[in-house]
Amino acid sequence: MEKVVHIIGAGLAGCEAAWQLANRDIKVKLYEKKTIERNPVQELDTFAELVCSNTLRSTDLANAVGTLKEEMKMFDSLIIECAYQAQIPAGGSLAVDRSIFSQAITDKLKNHPNVEIIEQEVNQIDPEQLTIIASGPLTSESLQNSIAQLVGKDYFYFYDAVAPIIEKDSINMEVAFRKNRYEKGETQDYINCPMTKEQYTLFYNELVNAKLSESHLDAEKELKVFEGCMPVEVMAKRGFDTLTFGPLKPAGLRNLDGTDNFAVVQLRQDNAADNLYNMVGFQTNLTWSEQKRVFSLIPGLENAQFVRYGVMHLNNFINSPSLLNQFNQLKTNPNVFFAGQITGVEGYVESCSSGIISALNMYKYILDQPLKPFPKETVMGGLQNYIISTSSVDFQPMKANWSIVSPLEMTKKVKKAIRKEMYSSRALTAMKEFIKIYK
């Protein structure tokens, strides 16, 4: 009897997992309900929609997420391929036009002979079926209940936030200026809004006292936010200078006349038409009217036109250290794998890499071959090892970083930049050797 893998969710992880299995001649049924009912932050009917930001972050190999992309390329990653097809300028980052990116992934999967798209909500999980659950951090309530029944555990939760998007023509370029931080890249891709200490002080005071949106928050749950995608107002309340060491840091962004700034707000291109810009680091839970009022205090954004205001939403993820083994396989049922943000990885690229890991181990499981853990020297392996081996108490999502891979064996101290290059070189060498078992 032909084996069929049921993949729940056509987000980044689900699409990547479907692609990896289909290209290995495994039949896939990919379930997606967004054409029937969207969640609160979805706007497109196509797959793998980016809702929080349009960047897959750094391409620098000295950065763990840059190396992670290179590792994924070795597996012919669908997400990375389509990201470069939809790439738009962003200095040293891989940013994409959201619509082009999402459409490219959708077309690839819909035209694949081994992929069947099923547009319906999955309300019940059959424990006898081969299944990859990649329903993402906004899993529907009915599916949450079904997963809870399957794993016998309660969900953790945290609130995640989305940044506003502004019309480019409404930015005052007599005040703002184009420049990449530290002049990285061949073109000047970012628009920067400089602030004096007086301007920042006014903005800061209004921000920390602005009214929050409460319409969609669950009053019965404590408001917990993920550190890597923190609302700007929450960050600001940690101290007057906090933002100037975070998303508003002025380092590497002097004015065109060479003078320094106290703080700088960066805007990043959001689409290929270059008429929409994303407020970098401005995830927020302010009411829409307060966003308009407070963010218009930023020099250059006095008359900003918002095409999307920031929103905050509940993200769900499972207690992976308790529930999953090193292959993303459910400990209590080998037919079921999880993938993506629901496992506790945080970030677009990290979610995709999780989809690769789940798909390749599902492939080995179908062939009745030994499942292989990814090398801990690689970013993919280090991230996977973290989510299943860290403490299950207060488990929190994790992004790619060098601290989660196996430490280097150093006989003497080296500069941080050189150490990062060594981590990257070792990771890519280890992955080139590991991938031979799938070639």
N, C-alpha and C positions, 0 to 999 in steps of 0.2 A: 504494500500500500504506500502511495506517495506521501511523503512527509510535508506538512504545511505548517508554517509558523504564523501565528496570529500576533500582529503587532498593534498595540493599542496606543494611538496617538501619533499624528503626523507632524510633530514638532521637529526640532533639530535632531534629537537623539533617535526618535522613531524613524525619521526619513533616512538617517545614516545607517541605522541597523537594517532597514529594509533593503537599501542599496547593497550593503555588504553581503547579505544572504542571497539576494536575487542574482548577483554577479557570480555566485558560487553554485548556481543552478538549483537553489532552494526556492520552492514556491512560497510566496508571502501574501497574506491577507492583511492589508493596512487599513485600520479603522480610524476615521476622523469624523467628528460631529459638527465642526465649526460652520459648515454650510447649512446645517439645520438650526444650530443655536451657538452663537459666539459667547465666549466668556467676557468679562467686563473690559478687558484691555485689547481684545482682538479687533482689527479693522478690515483685514483682507480675508478672502475666501481661499486663498492659496496656502500651500504648506510652509512649514518652517518660518513662520512670521516672526520677525524681530520686533519686540514691543518696548523694551526698556531703552535700548541704545542701538545705533546702526553700525557700531564698530566691533570687530572681533579682536581688538586690542593689538598690541605690538607685534611687529614682524621681526624685531631684533632677536637673533638667536641667543644673545646673552640674557634675554628675558625668558623665563620659563615658558610663558605662553607662546612666545615666538618659536621656541624649540618644539613645543607641543604641536604646532601647526606642521612643522617639518616631519614629525613622527607620523602624523595623520596622512600626509601626502604619500608616504610609503605604502599605505593601504588603499591608495586611490580614493581618498575621501571625497564623497559627493559634495559635502558642505564646503570644503575648502576649494574645490574646483569651481563651484558656482559663485563663491565669494569673489574669486579673482575675475570671473566673468562680469560681475556686477560692481567691481571696485570703483570707488570715487576717491578723489584726493583727501588725504588725512595725514600728511607728514609720514611718520614712521609707523603708522597704524594701518590695519586693514579694515577700512570702512566700506560700506556697500550702499547702493540704492536698494532700499528695502523691497520695493515692488519687483524690480528686475531679479533680485536674488531669490525671492520667494517663488516667482513664476518659473525661473529656470529649474529649481528643484522639483516643483510640481510637474513640469513637462517631462523631466527625465524619468520620474517614477511612473507617471501615467502611461508613458510609452514603452515601459519595460515589460517584456513578455512574461516575466515571472512574478509580476506584481499585480495584485487585484485590489483596487481601491473600493472600500466599503464605507459609504457615507451614512453612518449611523452611530448612535451612542451605545457604548458597551455598558450594560447595567449589571452583568453577572459574568464572573470569570469561571470558566470550566477548568478545574484542576487537572483534567486528563489531557487537555490540549497543550501543544507546545506554544508558549506565550511569552512575549516580551512586553512588559508594561512600561510604557514611555509616555505616560499621560501628562507629565510635566507638573510644575508647581501649582497649577490652577485646576487640579483634578476635580471633576464634577462631584457633587455630593453623593449621587447614587453610586458612582464608581468608587469613591472613597469608602463607602459602606461595604462594598463588595471586597475591596482590598483588605479592609480591616477584618472582615470575616475570614479571609484567606490566611492572613499572617497572624491573627490573634493578638495584635498589638495596636495601641492607639497611635495616632499621628503626633509628631511634633508640629510646630508651626512657627512662622515668622512673617512679618509684614514686609513687603517689598514695594519699591516706589519707582515711578517712571518720570523722566524729565520732560519739560515743555519743548515744543518746536515752534520756531518763529519764522515769519516771512523775511527773506533776505532784504527785500526792497524797503522794509520798514526799519532797518538798522541804520542809525546815523553814522555814516562813514566819515563825517567831519570830526567825530570824536573817536570812534573805533578805528582799529588799524589791523592790517593783515600781517601775520607773522607766525611761524612755528616756534615752539619753545626750543631755545638754544640753536635756532636756525636749522633744525633737522629737516632733511628732505630737499629736493631741488626746487620745489615751489612753495609759496606761502599759503598754506591751506586753511589755517584757522583765522577767524575774526576775533579780535581781542578788545574787550571793553575795560579800559584802565580806570582805577579808582585812587583818589587821594585818601589820606587818612580821614579827613573830614567827611568825604563822600561815603567811605566805607562805614564810618561810625553811624551815620544816619541810616544807611541801608541795614546795618546789623541790628540796630535797636528796633527798627520796624519789623524785621524778619523774626526775631525771637519773640515778639509780642503779637504776631499776626494770628488770625483765627484759623484753626485747623478744621478740616473736613471730618465729619464723624458719621456720615450717612451709611457707610458700608462696613464700618468696623463692628466686630463682634464684642459687645459690652461684657460678655461672660468670659472673655479671654484676655489675659495680660498682653499688652502691646509689646511685642518683642521684634526688634528690627535686626536684619543682618548687617554686620559691620561693613561688608564690601559694597553695599548698595544703600547706604544710609540717607534718609531724607536730609536735605540741606539744613532745615531748621533744627533738626535733632542734633546734628553736628555742631551747629552754631551755639546751641545752648551749653555746650561743653566748655565754652570759654571764648572771649573776645577774639583771640588770635587764632583759634582753631582752623577756621576756613582759610586763613592766609598761609597755613602749612598744608592745606588740603587742596580742594578744587580751585580756590582763588589765589593760589600761591603765585607771587610775581616773579619768581626766579626764572631767568632766561627769557623774560618778556619785557625788556625795556622799551620805552617809547621810541618812535622812529628818530627822534632827535637825540637819543642816547640817555635821556633822563629816566630815573627809576620810578616805580609805582609802589603804592602800599599794598594794593591787591589788584588782580586781573581776572575778569570773567571771560572764559573762552567759549566760543561758539564753533561747532563743527558741522561741516556740510552733511546734509542728511539724505540727499537724493541726487540722481545723475543730472537732472535739469539745473541743479545748483541754485534753486530758489527757496530752499528750506534749510534752516540751521537749527541744530540741537544745542541746548544749553548744557555744556559739559559739567557733570557733577551736580546738577540741580534737580535730582529726584526729590519729590516733595509731596506732602500731604496737606498743603494749604488749600483753602477753598479757592475756587477759580477766580473770584473777584479779588481776593487777597493776593493771588499770584500776579494778576494784572497790576494791582496797585504797588506792591512791594518791588517786583522785578523791573518795573518801569523807573524805579529810582536808580537803576544801574546806568551810568553814563553810556550813551549810545543806544540805549533801549527805551528812551523817553516815550517814543511813539510806536513801540514794538507791537506788531500784530501777531497774536498767537493762533496758530492753526490747530495746535493740540496743547491743552494744559496738562500739567503733571497730575498723576493719579496714584493712589496707593491701594494695594490689594493683598489678600491673604495668600501666601505661598505654603504649600504642603510638602513635606518630605518625610520619608520613613526613617526609622532608627536602624540604619544599615549595619552598624556594628553588631547588633543583636540578630538581624534577620538575614543578612546576605553572606555568602562565602566570597572568596577572592575572585570568583568568576562572574559576579553579579547574579548569581543563582540563589534562589530562595532555599535556605537550609532545610526547610520542612517539605519542600516539593521541588524536585529537580527539573520538572517540566516548565517551571516558571522562572523567568529572569526579569530583572528590572534594569532600566537604563535612563540616563539623563538626570535632570535636576531633582527628580523625586527621590533619587538615591542619596542626595546630599552633596553632589558636586555643584559648584556655583560658577556660572559663566557660560556663554554660548559655546566656546570652543571646548570647554571641559565637558559639557553635555554631549556634544558630538563624539568626543573621544570615548565617553562612556557607552554610547551606542555601538561603536566599533567593538569594544571589549565584549559587550553582551552578545553581539551578533556572531563574532568569531568563536566564542565559547559555545553558543547554541549550535553552531555548525559542527564543532567537534563532538558535541553531545549527540547530535543526530547521526553522525557517522560512527558512534560508539567508540570514539577514540579518547585517550586521556586529555583532559582539559589542561591548558597550559597557563600559569600565571604570567602576567607581563613582568619584565625585569624591573626591579625596584630602582635601578639606575636611570630608567627612563621617566619622563614626566607622566606619561600615561600610567605606568606601573606604580609610580610613587603616589599619584592621586588615588588610584584604586586601592592601594594598600592602606592609605590614610582612612578612607571612608569605612573600611571594614575592620580595621584594627585599633582605631582610636577608642577612647572611653565612650560607652553608650550613655553615660550620664551627661546631660546638657550637650549632646551631640549637636554641632553646628556645621553649616555648609562650608566647603573649602574650595578656594580657587587654586590654579596652578602657581607654584612657587618652588624655589630650589630647596627650601627647608624640608619638603616632604619626600624628596628623593634620598637614596642612600648617600650618606656623607662621603666625601672624598677622603682618601687616605693621604694625608699631607705630612711630609717630613719637615717642612718649614713653612713659614707664613708667606702668603702671596697676596698681592693687591686684590681687592674685591672684584674689580672688573675682570682680571685674569682668572680668578676663581670661577666666575660665572661662565667664562668661555670654556673652561675645563669641564664644568658640569655639562654644558651643551654638547661638547665634542664626545664625551663619554656616553651620554644618552643616545646620541644618533648612531654611534658605533654599536652600542648594545642592541638598538632596535633593528639595525640592518642585519645583525646576526639572528635575532629572534624571529624576524619575519620570514625567514627561510622555511619555517615549518608550515606556512600558509601559501607559499609559492609552489 
